[in-house]
């Protein structure tokens, strides 16, 4: 058989045939590979795994980056993964490939806007799309709107979207995850934990739900359940110091202090400035009545996380219990200031913004508090959001002018300062 084939290929016609086969394989194989990556990316999107989808679609784009369907799928994976700017880049690439905007790109643009928290221009349009096609468009609309509502703490609106989704698909893991998140933000950790447990019953591989379940039950004092879930996560992500800090905290409260100390010391050798690990190490030393050691750990934690109430309060306690009265007094005042800011932020997030989502004064206050707590980029977005609601809101212009001045962006600072002159309080 082999000899016969060799004889055929030895002829001119056979050689041409062989060359044709080789050419088809060389040209076709890369396209088959790209198609398989696109199919894998779409499958990941279907099972609500945008991180995996992005990896597959990025691989596909190395060959098929000029194809609009690849870019549109990558856009969807990006906003579902929380990367709004990445989604916008992919959408611009898709429109460039198409040469024009289409109904499909317009719909995706609206989803990106909603997921980013900019709902005013697209809210009604998307709700109409969901009403017209609840089976096809509904889940995408409800997901994008819920994500956006949660960004701006419109908890009741987020819950309405998720209830509509779950009514049609009661075991949808993404809808359950988002509802669990909504409950937790609204101070409903018990019900949030129930949703996260249900997600893990349906899909034990969803690390986001497992992490959020651990956080929820820690807040409820469920250290044993939290530790079990954190151990699973740490086996999958051994280099995550945030998981170590949470797990060590659970071990401390469960009386497993030697193991907690070992984990923290190993991790701090690699990440010496990790705030949560430093704080937990200081908390462990406090539990073991080693106040001087605790003070040293907590001073480092307070530097690493200047707006973390727990780190600042534990440092106050370490100083007070050592009889360092004046230092403790100053530290206590600092901790109380942070506590008041955190309490007000929580009040805005869990109640006030849900009741009055379009009040520019609340958006302004939220922005100011976030900037004060070291989250300037997020605070900036809230101040700009206040100006979208009221372009003449003077306090927001002044706050932005001060913020941009502190960053050395003088042109922006002067623009907002000038606009504040004629603005409203």
Beta strands, then each sheet from edge to edge (+ up, - down):
end
